Amino acid sequence: AVPRLSPAQLDALSDPAHIATLMAEAAARREAERPPPKRLVIQPVRGGRTSADRGGPEPGDADDLATPADPAQLAKGRSRGQLAGLVFLVAGLAFSAWIVEDVARDAAAQHWQTTPGKVTVCKSERVSSDPPRYVSHFAYRYKAGGKWHTGRRVRFAGGQGDPVRTYKVGQKLKVYLDPEDSAVSTLQPGVIGWAWAQLIAGLVAAALGGLYLVLAGRRQAG
């Protein structure tokens, strides 16, 4: 049942001052019933910073509270670094040693004796249709030391290029002969830029591998 208010109570409810008093008393009761706030205890940590007992450490405290690295994992990482450095060093030295010989031959071929020759084979064969891929077949004949020889080399270092676009069957050539072995020949003496780039790449790889080995060794010693 809805309670009935007396005329006096109705008059009090129509008084603004009385209503304000009632609202103030209700607010005071709510404030008194509210639980006290938790205290935030600030504790000093290493490095002069502070950390709260609730909410976790400050962002800057990560280095102070970080878990120490596992020595076994550190040693494993150093071993992998040394292995990578060794691979780069060996591969770079092997590649440089291989290509430097061809570069030296191309440079020396400019002073080799020459003999006339003629192109005997010069064609391109399609070996794949998807994707299309072609293989060049190229050969030339020349006579040296009383014997006929067949050569297929255009140059020593830097790749053979595409002889099909440069030569044609029956074309006369100037063949450069190796003074130590007339069966070794070339058509284009001199070192091209791509051969120098390959040599430099091999030396750089070897240098980086050696540097990585030195740095990994210092970290391990430290």
QUIMODA-V117154 format. One record per residue. N is the residue number from 0. RES is the residue in one letter. SS is DSSP state (2 for helix, 1 for strand, 0 for the rest). PSI is psi in whole degrees, -180 to 180 (none if undefined). OMEGA is omega in whole degrees, 0 to 359 (* if undefined). Layout:
BEGIN
n | res | ss | psi | omega
N | RES | SS | PSI | OMEGA
N | RES | SS | PSI | OMEGA
END
This chain:
BEGIN
n | res | ss | psi | omega
0 | A | 0 | 143 | 180
1 | V | 0 | 127 | 181
2 | P | 0 | 142 | 179
3 | R | 0 | 135 | 182
4 | L | 0 | 143 | 178
5 | S | 0 | 162 | 178
6 | P | 2 | -34 | 179
7 | A | 2 | -41 | 179
8 | Q | 2 | -37 | 178
9 | L | 2 | -40 | 178
10 | D | 2 | -38 | 180
11 | A | 2 | -38 | 180
12 | L | 2 | -22 | 179
13 | S | 0 | -4 | 180
14 | D | 0 | 118 | 181
15 | P | 2 | -38 | 181
16 | A | 2 | -41 | 179
17 | H | 2 | -39 | 178
18 | I | 2 | -42 | 179
19 | A | 2 | -38 | 179
20 | T | 2 | -44 | 179
21 | L | 2 | -41 | 180
22 | M | 2 | -40 | 179
23 | A | 2 | -40 | 179
24 | E | 2 | -39 | 179
25 | A | 2 | -40 | 178
26 | A | 2 | -38 | 179
27 | A | 2 | -39 | 179
28 | R | 2 | -41 | 179
29 | R | 2 | -39 | 180
30 | E | 2 | -38 | 180
31 | A | 2 | -32 | 181
32 | E | 2 | -14 | 182
33 | R | 0 | 134 | 180
34 | P | 0 | 149 | 180
35 | P | 0 | 145 | 180
36 | P | 0 | 151 | 177
37 | K | 0 | 142 | 178
38 | R | 0 | 135 | 179
39 | L | 0 | 104 | 183
40 | V | 0 | 122 | 180
41 | I | 1 | 121 | 181
42 | Q | 1 | 137 | 178
43 | P | 1 | 144 | 175
44 | V | 0 | 171 | 182
45 | R | 0 | 138 | 179
46 | G | 0 | 1 | 177
47 | G | 0 | 2 | 180
48 | R | 0 | 175 | 179
49 | T | 1 | 158 | 179
50 | S | 1 | 137 | 182
51 | A | 1 | 149 | 178
52 | D | 0 | -10 | 172
53 | R | 0 | 137 | 181
54 | G | 0 | -8 | 175
55 | G | 0 | 180 | 184
56 | P | 0 | 161 | 175
57 | E | 0 | 156 | 180
58 | P | 2 | -33 | 183
59 | G | 2 | -7 | 183
60 | D | 2 | 7 | 184
61 | A | 2 | -38 | 182
62 | D | 2 | -27 | 180
63 | D | 2 | -33 | 186
64 | L | 2 | 4 | 183
65 | A | 0 | 145 | 178
66 | T | 0 | 132 | 180
67 | P | 0 | 142 | 181
68 | A | 0 | 147 | 179
69 | D | 0 | 123 | 180
70 | P | 2 | -34 | 179
71 | A | 2 | -41 | 178
72 | Q | 2 | -40 | 178
73 | L | 2 | -44 | 179
74 | A | 2 | -38 | 179
75 | K | 2 | -41 | 178
76 | G | 2 | -40 | 178
77 | R | 2 | -39 | 179
78 | S | 2 | -41 | 178
79 | R | 2 | -39 | 178
80 | G | 2 | -42 | 178
81 | Q | 2 | -39 | 179
82 | L | 2 | -44 | 179
83 | A | 2 | -42 | 178
84 | G | 2 | -41 | 179
85 | L | 2 | -40 | 179
86 | V | 2 | -45 | 179
87 | F | 2 | -42 | 182
88 | L | 2 | -50 | 182
89 | V | 2 | -45 | 181
90 | A | 2 | -42 | 180
91 | G | 2 | -43 | 179
92 | L | 2 | -42 | 180
93 | A | 2 | -44 | 180
94 | F | 2 | -42 | 180
95 | S | 2 | -42 | 179
96 | A | 2 | -35 | 180
97 | W | 2 | -45 | 186
98 | I | 2 | -25 | 182
99 | V | 2 | -31 | 178
100 | E | 2 | -43 | 179
101 | D | 2 | -37 | 177
102 | V | 2 | -42 | 179
103 | A | 2 | -38 | 179
104 | R | 2 | -42 | 178
105 | D | 2 | -40 | 179
106 | A | 2 | -41 | 181
107 | A | 2 | -27 | 184
108 | A | 2 | -20 | 179
109 | Q | 2 | -19 | 182
110 | H | 2 | 9 | 179
111 | W | 0 | 158 | 174
112 | Q | 1 | 156 | 182
113 | T | 1 | 160 | 176
114 | T | 1 | 152 | 179
115 | P | 1 | 148 | 177
116 | G | 1 | 175 | 181
117 | K | 1 | 140 | 179
118 | V | 1 | 130 | 180
119 | T | 1 | -28 | 179
120 | V | 1 | 130 | 178
121 | C | 1 | 94 | 181
122 | K | 1 | 164 | 179
123 | S | 1 | 131 | 183
124 | E | 1 | 132 | 178
125 | R | 1 | 120 | 183
126 | V | 1 | -10 | 179
127 | S | 1 | 141 | 181
128 | S | 1 | -23 | 182
129 | D | 0 | 94 | 358
130 | P | 0 | 159 | 180
131 | P | 1 | 130 | 180
132 | R | 1 | 138 | 184
133 | Y | 1 | 151 | 176
134 | V | 1 | 131 | 180
135 | S | 1 | 137 | 175
136 | H | 1 | 122 | 185
137 | F | 1 | 135 | 178
138 | A | 1 | 155 | 177
139 | Y | 1 | 158 | 182
140 | R | 1 | 145 | 176
141 | Y | 1 | 160 | 181
142 | K | 1 | 130 | 180
143 | A | 1 | 135 | 181
144 | G | 0 | 31 | 179
145 | G | 0 | 8 | 181
146 | K | 1 | 150 | 174
147 | W | 1 | 137 | 180
148 | H | 1 | 153 | 175
149 | T | 1 | 125 | 178
150 | G | 1 | 151 | 179
151 | R | 0 | 0 | 185
152 | R | 0 | 133 | 173
153 | V | 0 | -44 | 175
154 | R | 0 | 167 | 181
155 | F | 0 | -52 | 187
156 | A | 0 | 151 | 175
157 | G | 0 | 7 | 179
158 | G | 0 | 162 | 183
159 | Q | 0 | -6 | 182
160 | G | 0 | -149 | 178
161 | D | 0 | 87 | 183
162 | P | 2 | -22 | 180
163 | V | 2 | -33 | 179
164 | R | 2 | -18 | 185
165 | T | 2 | -35 | 186
166 | Y | 0 | 169 | 176
167 | K | 0 | 157 | 183
168 | V | 0 | 135 | 180
169 | G | 0 | -8 | 181
170 | Q | 0 | 135 | 178
171 | K | 1 | 144 | 187
172 | L | 1 | 161 | 168
173 | K | 1 | 112 | 185
174 | V | 1 | 129 | 179
175 | Y | 1 | 127 | 187
176 | L | 1 | 137 | 174
177 | D | 1 | 124 | 183
178 | P | 0 | -22 | 180
179 | E | 0 | -19 | 181
180 | D | 1 | 107 | 184
181 | S | 1 | -12 | 177
182 | A | 1 | -12 | 178
183 | V | 1 | 124 | 185
184 | S | 1 | 168 | 176
185 | T | 1 | 161 | 182
186 | L | 0 | -27 | 184
187 | Q | 0 | 89 | 179
188 | P | 0 | 166 | 182
189 | G | 0 | 153 | 184
190 | V | 0 | 126 | 178
191 | I | 0 | 164 | 183
192 | G | 2 | -37 | 182
193 | W | 2 | -34 | 178
194 | A | 2 | -41 | 176
195 | W | 2 | -40 | 180
196 | A | 2 | -41 | 178
197 | Q | 2 | -41 | 179
198 | L | 2 | -44 | 180
199 | I | 2 | -39 | 179
200 | A | 2 | -41 | 178
201 | G | 2 | -41 | 179
202 | L | 2 | -39 | 178
203 | V | 2 | -43 | 178
204 | A | 2 | -42 | 179
205 | A | 2 | -41 | 180
206 | A | 2 | -43 | 179
207 | L | 2 | -40 | 178
208 | G | 2 | -43 | 177
209 | G | 2 | -42 | 178
210 | L | 2 | -40 | 180
211 | Y | 2 | -38 | 178
212 | L | 2 | -43 | 180
213 | V | 2 | -46 | 181
214 | L | 2 | -41 | 178
215 | A | 2 | -38 | 178
216 | G | 2 | -38 | 178
217 | R | 2 | -40 | 178
218 | R | 2 | -38 | 180
219 | Q | 2 | -38 | 178
220 | A | 2 | -33 | 180
221 | G | 0 | none | *
END
